[in-house]
Amino acid sequence: MLAIINARIFTMEKKIIERGSILIEAGRIKEIGTDINIPENIKRIDAAGKIVFPGMIDAHTHLGIGEDGLGWEGRDYNEYTDPLTPHLRAIDAINPEDDGLKEAYRNGITTVMTGPGSANVLGGESIVIRTRGDVVDEMVLKNPAGIKAAFGENPKRVYADQKKSPMTRMAVAGLLREIFMKTQDYRQEKEKAKEDEKPFKRDIKLESLLRVLTGEIPLKVHAHRADDIITALRIAGEFDIKITLEHCTEGHKIAGQIASAGVPAIVGPSLTGRTKVELKELDFKTAGILAEAGVKVALMSDHPVIPTYNLPVYAALAVKSGMDSEEALKAITINSAEILGIADRVGSIKVGKDADLVIFDGHPLAIDSKIENVIIKGEVVK
């Protein structure tokens, strides 16, 4: 057992507890409050004058798949040979010894979504993992967490260089529609074969996409430009599938449409150069405008594009550009957890949830705040 005492607790459950305590048992939060019974002879952390915050969640990275400090040897997130690879699984490429993962948890980023890149129209299955562990299978919080799709410049550029489709935005959308139609037919054929008790030849790509078609997991849509975002919403409506908008760089232009669609946005990385045309409107204001319109917003690093360990800095810069401070805190904790489908485990400080906690010596969004301790599943790891 472990107790944190005398802390200011940002629960992210719509309340802040002053001079509160947290009792941890078997890796989970057992009690929270200002007057809880703490057993004698258990380890205590006196957090007087400190802030306890949920372990932070980076909702979009390539950690473990795009390894820090390596070239092609550690780049395993894009399979450039086929624009449609929904069956590829992030879990098969993650190296738990990636230095980026170690740097993440030491800086309070205890959970990340990691997965394929955006070279392909369909890139493969994403996964949600804790950032500390020796074997990836033991780090998993959700697998799969969604299937990556990509609109815009990246798939166009990759396959134009190979002189094959897709070379236009029309072709990107066309390929998506084609494979989803095949998946619809496949579903009917599979169900008919089961009813008739006949053999059925499985297709690994369509088996993966079935989970999107049935609503089990979302399509995680890489889209920067407003027109690409609208195309993604259009296709989602045609096939009645769930999507999350990843990057959403021009989301501020169409915030009302995104809010009306009820689609969440994972915004960023906003601290980069405008390295391609579709990033010309890149701005930290986007997250705040979307949140104000009623969109559920999370923030991302897109590591290794920008380092995941600076996630609270990116939230602070969003506040500087107009985002409400509380919404920015939610965008790196509970909103991320809810969008990723793991809010029953992490994202806030609540009885029964995993004890993934960070102790700051100041406000989490203050640039000069230092992390005193990091706790993952009840274990002090820093």
C-alpha positions in Angstrom: 0.0 0.0 0.0 1.0 3.6 -0.5 -0.5 6.9 0.7 -0.1 10.4 -0.6 -0.9 13.0 2.0 -1.5 16.7 2.4 -1.8 17.3 -1.3 -3.8 19.6 -3.5 -5.5 17.0 -5.8 -6.6 17.9 -9.3 -9.0 14.9 -9.7 -10.2 16.0 -13.2 -13.6 14.8 -11.9 -14.9 18.4 -11.7 -13.3 19.1 -8.3 -10.1 20.0 -6.6 -9.4 18.6 -3.2 -7.4 20.8 -0.8 -5.0 19.1 1.6 -6.3 15.7 0.6 -4.9 12.2 0.7 -5.0 9.3 -1.7 -4.7 5.7 -0.5 -3.4 3.2 -3.1 -3.7 -0.6 -2.8 -2.8 -3.3 -5.4 -2.1 -0.7 -8.0 -5.5 1.1 -7.8 -6.9 4.0 -6.0 -8.7 2.8 -2.9 -9.7 6.1 -1.2 -9.5 9.8 -1.8 -10.5 12.6 0.6 -9.5 15.0 3.4 -10.3 12.6 6.3 -9.4 9.1 5.3 -8.1 6.4 7.5 -4.5 5.6 6.6 -3.1 2.4 8.0 0.1 2.6 10.1 3.4 1.4 8.8 2.7 1.9 5.1 4.8 4.1 2.8 3.8 7.7 2.7 4.6 10.6 0.3 4.0 14.0 2.0 2.9 16.2 -0.8 2.3 19.4 1.2 2.5 22.4 -1.1 2.4 20.1 -4.1 -0.2 19.2 -6.8 -1.3 15.6 -7.6 -2.4 15.2 -11.1 -3.6 12.2 -13.2 -0.9 10.5 -15.2 -0.9 12.4 -18.5 -2.1 10.8 -21.8 -0.7 11.6 -25.2 -3.5 10.6 -27.6 -1.5 10.3 -30.8 2.2 9.2 -31.0 4.4 6.7 -32.8 6.4 5.8 -29.7 8.1 2.5 -29.7 7.5 2.2 -33.5 9.5 5.3 -34.5 12.3 4.8 -32.1 14.4 7.8 -30.8 17.9 8.1 -32.1 17.6 5.6 -34.9 17.3 5.9 -38.6 15.5 3.3 -40.8 16.4 0.6 -38.3 13.8 1.9 -35.9 11.2 3.3 -38.3 8.5 0.7 -38.5 5.3 2.7 -38.8 4.8 3.0 -42.6 4.5 0.1 -45.0 5.1 1.9 -48.3 4.2 -1.0 -50.6 0.4 -1.0 -50.4 -2.0 1.9 -49.8 -4.5 -0.4 -48.0 -2.9 -2.2 -45.0 -5.6 -2.2 -42.3 -4.4 -5.5 -41.0 -1.0 -4.4 -39.8 -0.8 -4.3 -36.0 1.2 -1.8 -34.0 1.8 -4.3 -31.2 4.1 -6.3 -33.6 6.5 -3.4 -34.1 6.7 -1.7 -30.6 10.1 -1.8 -28.9 9.5 -1.3 -25.1 13.1 -0.2 -24.8 12.6 2.8 -27.0 14.2 5.8 -25.2 11.2 7.9 -26.1 9.0 5.7 -23.8 11.4 6.0 -20.9 11.6 9.8 -21.4 7.8 9.9 -21.5 7.1 8.2 -18.2 9.9 10.1 -16.4 8.1 13.3 -17.4 4.6 12.2 -16.3 3.3 10.9 -19.6 2.1 7.5 -18.3 -0.2 6.4 -21.2 0.0 6.9 -25.0 -1.8 5.9 -28.1 0.8 4.7 -30.7 0.3 3.3 -34.1 1.0 3.5 -37.9 1.9 6.6 -39.8 0.0 8.3 -42.6 1.8 7.1 -45.7 -1.2 4.8 -46.6 -4.9 5.4 -47.0 -5.3 2.7 -44.4 -2.2 2.1 -42.3 -3.1 -0.5 -39.7 -4.2 -0.9 -36.1 -3.3 1.5 -33.3 -2.8 0.6 -29.7 -3.0 2.3 -26.3 -0.1 1.3 -23.9 1.5 2.4 -20.7 4.9 4.0 -21.2 6.7 1.7 -18.8 7.2 -2.0 -19.1 9.5 -4.7 -20.3 7.1 -6.6 -22.6 4.6 -4.7 -24.8 1.8 -7.3 -24.2 2.0 -6.4 -20.5 1.8 -2.6 -21.2 -1.5 -2.8 -23.2 -4.5 -0.8 -22.1 -6.5 -1.2 -25.3 -5.7 -3.2 -28.4 -6.7 -2.4 -31.1 -7.7 1.2 -30.3 -8.7 2.0 -33.9 -7.5 1.7 -37.5 -5.5 4.5 -39.1 -6.7 6.2 -42.2 -5.0 9.1 -44.0 -6.3 11.9 -46.2 -4.5 14.7 -48.0 -0.9 15.1 -49.0 0.9 12.1 -47.4 -0.7 9.2 -49.3 -0.8 11.3 -52.5 2.9 12.0 -52.3 4.0 8.4 -51.4 2.0 6.8 -54.2 2.6 9.5 -56.8 6.3 8.7 -56.4 5.5 5.1 -57.2 3.2 6.1 -60.1 0.3 4.3 -58.7 -3.1 5.1 -57.1 -3.9 7.2 -55.0 -2.4 10.2 -56.7 -5.4 12.5 -56.0 -7.8 13.2 -53.1 -10.5 11.6 -55.2 -8.6 8.4 -55.3 -7.9 8.4 -51.6 -11.7 8.7 -50.9 -12.4 6.2 -53.7 -10.1 3.5 -52.3 -11.7 3.9 -48.9 -15.2 3.6 -50.2 -14.2 0.6 -52.3 -12.7 -1.4 -49.4 -15.6 -0.5 -47.1 -18.1 -1.8 -49.7 -16.1 -5.0 -49.9 -16.2 -5.2 -46.1 -20.0 -4.8 -46.1 -20.3 -7.7 -48.7 -17.8 -9.7 -46.7 -19.8 -9.3 -43.6 -23.0 -10.5 -45.3 -21.2 -13.5 -46.8 -19.6 -14.4 -43.5 -23.0 -14.3 -41.7 -24.6 -16.4 -44.5 -21.9 -19.0 -44.3 -22.3 -19.2 -40.5 -26.1 -19.6 -40.9 -25.7 -22.3 -43.6 -22.8 -24.0 -41.6 -20.5 -23.8 -44.6 -16.8 -23.1 -44.7 -15.7 -19.5 -45.2 -12.4 -18.2 -46.5 -11.3 -15.4 -44.3 -9.6 -12.2 -45.5 -7.2 -10.6 -42.9 -7.7 -7.1 -44.2 -11.5 -7.2 -44.1 -11.5 -9.0 -40.8 -9.7 -5.9 -39.3 -12.1 -3.5 -41.0 -15.2 -5.4 -39.8 -14.5 -4.0 -36.3 -14.8 -0.5 -37.7 -17.9 -1.3 -39.7 -19.6 -2.8 -36.6 -18.6 0.2 -34.4 -16.3 -1.8 -32.2 -13.4 0.6 -32.9 -13.1 3.9 -34.7 -11.3 4.9 -37.9 -8.6 7.3 -36.7 -8.5 9.8 -39.5 -5.3 11.8 -40.3 -6.7 15.0 -41.8 -5.2 18.6 -41.8 -7.2 20.6 -44.4 -10.8 21.6 -43.8 -11.9 19.9 -47.1 -10.2 16.6 -46.1 -12.0 16.8 -42.7 -15.3 17.2 -44.4 -14.6 14.3 -46.8 -13.9 12.1 -43.8 -17.1 13.2 -42.1 -19.0 12.5 -45.4 -17.6 8.9 -45.7 -18.2 8.2 -42.0 -21.9 9.1 -42.6 -22.1 7.0 -45.7 -20.9 3.9 -43.9 -22.2 4.7 -40.4 -18.8 4.4 -38.8 -17.2 6.1 -35.8 -14.2 8.3 -36.5 -11.7 10.4 -34.6 -10.1 13.4 -36.3 -6.3 13.3 -35.9 -4.4 16.6 -36.3 -7.5 18.6 -37.4 -5.2 21.5 -38.3 -7.9 23.6 -40.0 -10.6 22.4 -37.7 -11.1 26.0 -36.4 -12.6 26.8 -39.9 -15.4 24.2 -39.6 -15.8 23.9 -35.8 -19.5 24.0 -36.1 -19.7 21.1 -38.6 -17.4 19.0 -36.5 -19.4 19.7 -33.3 -22.6 18.9 -35.1 -21.2 15.5 -36.3 -20.3 14.7 -32.6 -16.8 13.7 -33.6 -13.8 14.2 -31.2 -10.6 15.9 -32.3 -7.1 15.0 -31.3 -5.3 18.3 -32.2 -1.6 18.9 -33.1 1.3 18.8 -33.3 1.1 22.5 -33.1 4.7 23.3 -32.2 6.2 22.4 -35.6 7.2 24.3 -38.7 4.8 24.5 -41.7 6.7 21.8 -43.6 4.0 21.2 -46.2 1.2 23.2 -47.8 -1.7 21.7 -45.7 0.0 23.0 -42.6 -0.2 26.7 -43.7 -2.9 27.5 -41.1 -1.2 25.7 -38.2 -1.9 27.5 -35.0 -2.3 26.8 -31.3 -5.7 28.6 -31.4 -7.4 25.6 -33.1 -7.8 23.5 -29.9 -9.5 26.3 -28.0 -11.9 27.2 -30.9 -13.0 23.6 -31.2 -13.5 23.1 -27.5 -15.5 26.3 -27.3 -17.7 25.0 -30.1 -18.5 21.9 -28.1 -16.0 19.4 -29.6 -14.3 17.0 -27.3 -10.6 17.9 -27.7 -7.4 16.0 -26.8 -3.9 17.2 -27.6 -1.1 15.2 -29.2 2.7 15.4 -29.7 2.8 13.0 -32.8 6.1 11.9 -31.3 8.7 11.8 -32.8 7.5 14.9 -34.7 7.7 16.8 -31.4 8.7 15.2 -28.1 5.9 13.7 -26.0 7.6 14.7 -22.7 6.6 18.4 -23.4 2.8 17.6 -23.5 1.9 20.0 -20.7 3.8 22.7 -22.4 1.7 22.2 -25.5 -1.4 22.5 -23.4 -0.1 25.7 -21.8 0.6 27.2 -25.3 -3.0 26.3 -26.3 -4.1 28.3 -23.2 -1.9 31.2 -24.2 -3.7 31.1 -27.6 -7.2 31.3 -26.1 -8.1 27.8 -24.8 -9.8 27.6 -21.4 -7.3 26.3 -18.8 -9.6 23.6 -17.5 -10.2 22.4 -21.0 -6.5 22.3 -21.7 -6.0 20.1 -18.6 -8.8 17.8 -19.7 -7.1 17.6 -23.2 -4.1 15.8 -21.7 -6.0 13.7 -19.2 -9.7 12.7 -19.1 -10.7 13.8 -22.6 -7.8 11.8 -24.0 -9.0 8.8 -22.0 -12.6 9.1 -23.1 -11.7 9.5 -26.8 -9.4 6.4 -26.6 -12.0 4.4 -24.7 -9.9 3.9 -21.5 -11.6 6.3 -19.1 -12.6 3.4 -16.9 -9.0 2.9 -16.1 -7.1 6.2 -16.3 -7.5 9.9 -17.1 -8.8 11.1 -13.7 -8.2 10.5 -10.0 -11.2 8.4 -8.9 -11.7 5.4 -6.5 -11.3 2.2 -8.5 -9.1 3.6 -11.2 -5.5 2.7 -11.8 -3.1 4.6 -9.6 -1.3 6.5 -12.4 -0.3 9.8 -10.8 2.1 12.7 -11.2 3.2 15.0 -8.3 4.1 18.5 -9.5 5.7 21.2 -7.3 3.5 23.8 -9.1 0.6 24.1 -11.5 0.9 21.4 -14.3 0.7 24.1 -17.0 3.3 26.4 -15.5 6.5 26.3 -17.5 8.7 26.2 -14.5 6.8 23.4 -12.6 8.9 20.4 -11.9 7.8 16.8 -11.5 8.6 15.4 -8.1 7.2 11.9 -8.5 5.6 9.6 -11.0 3.5 6.7 -10.0 2.3 4.0 -12.4 -0.1 1.3 -11.1 0.8 2.2 -7.6 4.5 1.9 -8.1 6.8 5.0 -7.6 8.9 5.0 -10.8 10.4 8.5 -10.3 
